[in-house]
Every structure is written in structure tokens, then in C-alpha cells.
């Protein structure tokens, strides 16, 4: 995976993260207030955050001090 692909993928993941955030907010304020669904979305959101962090680490060169 080259740098451009990594940057593109990070952008996609960040967009999905924002979309999940909006979905969580919508569910939290809805009358149904489905706690199980909210928990699933939050878990997915954390997984996306970890994936973004791992991809960002690929962009930072290893420097031997």
C-alpha cells in the first residue's frame, strides 16, 4: 500500500467515524434509545479509530536515534 492509498483510506475511515458519531447522537436522542445498538456503534467507532492510528503510524518513518 503506497502513501496515497493510505491517505485515501484514512480519509474514508475518518468519514465513517464521523457518520457513526452522528448515528450515535441520533439514536441517543431518539425515543427508542436502543442501548445495544448504541454500544455496537461505539465499538465500531473505536475500531475505526484504532485502524486510523495504525495507518497513520505507517506514514511516519522510523527514525533510529
C-alpha positions in Angstrom: 0.0 0.0 0.0 1.6 3.3 -1.1 1.3 6.6 0.7 -1.5 7.9 -1.4 -3.6 4.8 -0.8 -3.0 5.1 2.9 -4.0 8.8 3.0 -7.2 8.0 0.9 -8.1 5.1 3.3 -7.6 7.3 6.4 -10.0 9.8 4.9 -12.6 7.1 4.3 -12.2 5.8 7.8 -12.5 9.3 9.3 -15.7 10.0 7.3 -17.2 6.7 8.5 -16.1 7.7 12.1 -18.0 11.0 11.7 -21.0 9.2 10.3 -21.1 6.8 13.2 -20.8 9.7 15.6 -23.9 11.3 14.0 -25.8 8.0 14.1 -24.9 7.5 17.8 -26.2 11.0 18.6 -29.4 10.4 16.7 -30.0 7.2 18.5 -29.2 8.7 21.9 -31.8 11.4 21.4 -34.5 9.3 19.8 -37.5 7.9 21.7 -36.4 4.3 21.2 -32.9 4.8 22.8 -31.6 1.4 21.8 -28.6 0.9 24.2 -27.4 -2.3 22.5 -27.3 -0.6 19.1 -25.5 2.4 20.6 -23.0 0.1 22.2 -22.3 -1.7 18.9 -21.9 1.6 17.1 -19.5 2.9 19.7 -17.4 -0.3 19.5 -17.2 0.1 15.7 -16.2 3.7 16.2 -13.3 2.7 18.5 -12.2 0.0 16.0 -12.1 2.7 13.2 -10.1 5.0 15.5 -7.5 2.2 16.1 -7.4 1.5 12.3 -6.7 5.2 11.6 -4.0 5.3 14.2 -2.3 2.2 12.7 -2.4 3.6 9.2 -1.1 7.0 10.4 1.8 5.1 12.0 2.7 3.7 8.6 3.1 7.3 7.3 5.6 8.2 10.0 9.1 7.0 9.1 11.1 5.0 11.7 14.0 7.1 12.9 16.8 5.3 14.8 18.2 7.7 17.4 
